[in-house]
Amino acid sequence: MKKLLAALALSAAFVLGGSTMASAAPGGMPAVHGVDGKTFGSAVSGLAKSDPAALVQHVTGR
């Protein structure tokens, strides 16, 4: 259930943030942040669990 909520929060953040341009970076978002996919996924999941609003704010810049 927690993984589903994290995935939904991340999806909403991308949709609301207009992240189409950002996710078009070579290597995707992990490369933009300078980490591998496993590390990035773990960080996003942890942030989504601890403070979903912070994740949305980071992605949207608001």
PyMOL CGO cylinders between C-alpha atoms (Angstrom):
from pymol import cmd
from pymol.cgo import CYLINDER

trace = [
    CYLINDER, 0.00, 0.00, 0.00, 2.83, 2.41, 0.85, 0.3, 1, 1, 1, 1, 1, 1,
    CYLINDER, 2.83, 2.41, 0.85, 4.51, 1.77, -2.51, 0.3, 1, 1, 1, 1, 1, 1,
    CYLINDER, 4.51, 1.77, -2.51, 1.24, 2.48, -4.29, 0.3, 1, 1, 1, 1, 1, 1,
    CYLINDER, 1.24, 2.48, -4.29, 0.79, 5.77, -2.43, 0.3, 1, 1, 1, 1, 1, 1,
    CYLINDER, 0.79, 5.77, -2.43, 4.39, 6.75, -3.19, 0.3, 1, 1, 1, 1, 1, 1,
    CYLINDER, 4.39, 6.75, -3.19, 3.90, 5.93, -6.86, 0.3, 1, 1, 1, 1, 1, 1,
    CYLINDER, 3.90, 5.93, -6.86, 0.67, 7.93, -6.97, 0.3, 1, 1, 1, 1, 1, 1,
    CYLINDER, 0.67, 7.93, -6.97, 2.31, 10.92, -5.26, 0.3, 1, 1, 1, 1, 1, 1,
    CYLINDER, 2.31, 10.92, -5.26, 5.21, 10.84, -7.68, 0.3, 1, 1, 1, 1, 1, 1,
    CYLINDER, 5.21, 10.84, -7.68, 2.91, 10.49, -10.67, 0.3, 1, 1, 1, 1, 1, 1,
    CYLINDER, 2.91, 10.49, -10.67, 0.79, 13.42, -9.50, 0.3, 1, 1, 1, 1, 1, 1,
    CYLINDER, 0.79, 13.42, -9.50, 3.91, 15.50, -8.99, 0.3, 1, 1, 1, 1, 1, 1,
    CYLINDER, 3.91, 15.50, -8.99, 5.08, 14.82, -12.53, 0.3, 1, 1, 1, 1, 1, 1,
    CYLINDER, 5.08, 14.82, -12.53, 1.69, 15.57, -14.04, 0.3, 1, 1, 1, 1, 1, 1,
    CYLINDER, 1.69, 15.57, -14.04, 1.14, 18.72, -12.01, 0.3, 1, 1, 1, 1, 1, 1,
    CYLINDER, 1.14, 18.72, -12.01, 4.70, 19.90, -12.48, 0.3, 1, 1, 1, 1, 1, 1,
    CYLINDER, 4.70, 19.90, -12.48, 4.77, 19.64, -16.25, 0.3, 1, 1, 1, 1, 1, 1,
    CYLINDER, 4.77, 19.64, -16.25, 7.86, 17.48, -15.97, 0.3, 1, 1, 1, 1, 1, 1,
    CYLINDER, 7.86, 17.48, -15.97, 7.80, 16.36, -19.60, 0.3, 1, 1, 1, 1, 1, 1,
    CYLINDER, 7.80, 16.36, -19.60, 10.82, 18.50, -20.42, 0.3, 1, 1, 1, 1, 1, 1,
    CYLINDER, 10.82, 18.50, -20.42, 12.78, 17.51, -17.31, 0.3, 1, 1, 1, 1, 1, 1,
    CYLINDER, 12.78, 17.51, -17.31, 12.24, 13.79, -17.80, 0.3, 1, 1, 1, 1, 1, 1,
    CYLINDER, 12.24, 13.79, -17.80, 13.50, 14.06, -21.37, 0.3, 1, 1, 1, 1, 1, 1,
    CYLINDER, 13.50, 14.06, -21.37, 17.07, 14.43, -20.08, 0.3, 1, 1, 1, 1, 1, 1,
    CYLINDER, 17.07, 14.43, -20.08, 19.47, 11.69, -21.19, 0.3, 1, 1, 1, 1, 1, 1,
    CYLINDER, 19.47, 11.69, -21.19, 19.48, 9.03, -18.49, 0.3, 1, 1, 1, 1, 1, 1,
    CYLINDER, 19.48, 9.03, -18.49, 16.24, 10.33, -17.00, 0.3, 1, 1, 1, 1, 1, 1,
    CYLINDER, 16.24, 10.33, -17.00, 15.79, 11.85, -13.57, 0.3, 1, 1, 1, 1, 1, 1,
    CYLINDER, 15.79, 11.85, -13.57, 18.44, 9.72, -11.82, 0.3, 1, 1, 1, 1, 1, 1,
    CYLINDER, 18.44, 9.72, -11.82, 21.08, 11.13, -14.17, 0.3, 1, 1, 1, 1, 1, 1,
    CYLINDER, 21.08, 11.13, -14.17, 19.79, 14.67, -13.65, 0.3, 1, 1, 1, 1, 1, 1,
    CYLINDER, 19.79, 14.67, -13.65, 20.33, 14.17, -9.90, 0.3, 1, 1, 1, 1, 1, 1,
    CYLINDER, 20.33, 14.17, -9.90, 23.70, 12.45, -10.40, 0.3, 1, 1, 1, 1, 1, 1,
    CYLINDER, 23.70, 12.45, -10.40, 22.77, 9.06, -8.96, 0.3, 1, 1, 1, 1, 1, 1,
    CYLINDER, 22.77, 9.06, -8.96, 21.93, 5.57, -10.21, 0.3, 1, 1, 1, 1, 1, 1,
    CYLINDER, 21.93, 5.57, -10.21, 18.34, 4.42, -10.61, 0.3, 1, 1, 1, 1, 1, 1,
    CYLINDER, 18.34, 4.42, -10.61, 18.27, 2.32, -7.44, 0.3, 1, 1, 1, 1, 1, 1,
    CYLINDER, 18.27, 2.32, -7.44, 19.52, 5.19, -5.29, 0.3, 1, 1, 1, 1, 1, 1,
    CYLINDER, 19.52, 5.19, -5.29, 17.12, 7.63, -6.94, 0.3, 1, 1, 1, 1, 1, 1,
    CYLINDER, 17.12, 7.63, -6.94, 14.15, 5.30, -6.46, 0.3, 1, 1, 1, 1, 1, 1,
    CYLINDER, 14.15, 5.30, -6.46, 15.01, 4.78, -2.82, 0.3, 1, 1, 1, 1, 1, 1,
    CYLINDER, 15.01, 4.78, -2.82, 15.34, 8.53, -2.21, 0.3, 1, 1, 1, 1, 1, 1,
    CYLINDER, 15.34, 8.53, -2.21, 12.06, 9.32, -3.95, 0.3, 1, 1, 1, 1, 1, 1,
    CYLINDER, 12.06, 9.32, -3.95, 10.27, 6.55, -2.09, 0.3, 1, 1, 1, 1, 1, 1,
    CYLINDER, 10.27, 6.55, -2.09, 11.65, 7.69, 1.25, 0.3, 1, 1, 1, 1, 1, 1,
    CYLINDER, 11.65, 7.69, 1.25, 10.68, 11.30, 0.64, 0.3, 1, 1, 1, 1, 1, 1,
    CYLINDER, 10.68, 11.30, 0.64, 7.21, 10.32, -0.58, 0.3, 1, 1, 1, 1, 1, 1,
    CYLINDER, 7.21, 10.32, -0.58, 6.67, 8.31, 2.60, 0.3, 1, 1, 1, 1, 1, 1,
    CYLINDER, 6.67, 8.31, 2.60, 8.01, 10.92, 5.00, 0.3, 1, 1, 1, 1, 1, 1,
    CYLINDER, 8.01, 10.92, 5.00, 6.69, 14.09, 3.37, 0.3, 1, 1, 1, 1, 1, 1,
    CYLINDER, 6.69, 14.09, 3.37, 4.73, 13.78, 0.11, 0.3, 1, 1, 1, 1, 1, 1,
    CYLINDER, 4.73, 13.78, 0.11, 4.21, 17.54, -0.04, 0.3, 1, 1, 1, 1, 1, 1,
    CYLINDER, 4.21, 17.54, -0.04, 7.98, 18.09, -0.07, 0.3, 1, 1, 1, 1, 1, 1,
    CYLINDER, 7.98, 18.09, -0.07, 8.26, 15.76, -3.07, 0.3, 1, 1, 1, 1, 1, 1,
    CYLINDER, 8.26, 15.76, -3.07, 5.59, 17.69, -4.96, 0.3, 1, 1, 1, 1, 1, 1,
    CYLINDER, 5.59, 17.69, -4.96, 7.22, 20.98, -4.02, 0.3, 1, 1, 1, 1, 1, 1,
    CYLINDER, 7.22, 20.98, -4.02, 10.61, 19.77, -5.25, 0.3, 1, 1, 1, 1, 1, 1,
    CYLINDER, 10.61, 19.77, -5.25, 9.25, 18.54, -8.56, 0.3, 1, 1, 1, 1, 1, 1,
    CYLINDER, 9.25, 18.54, -8.56, 7.02, 21.54, -9.26, 0.3, 1, 1, 1, 1, 1, 1,
    CYLINDER, 7.02, 21.54, -9.26, 9.28, 24.21, -7.75, 0.3, 1, 1, 1, 1, 1, 1,
    CYLINDER, 9.28, 24.21, -7.75, 6.31, 25.59, -5.79, 0.3, 1, 1, 1, 1, 1, 1,
]
cmd.load_cgo(trace, "trace")
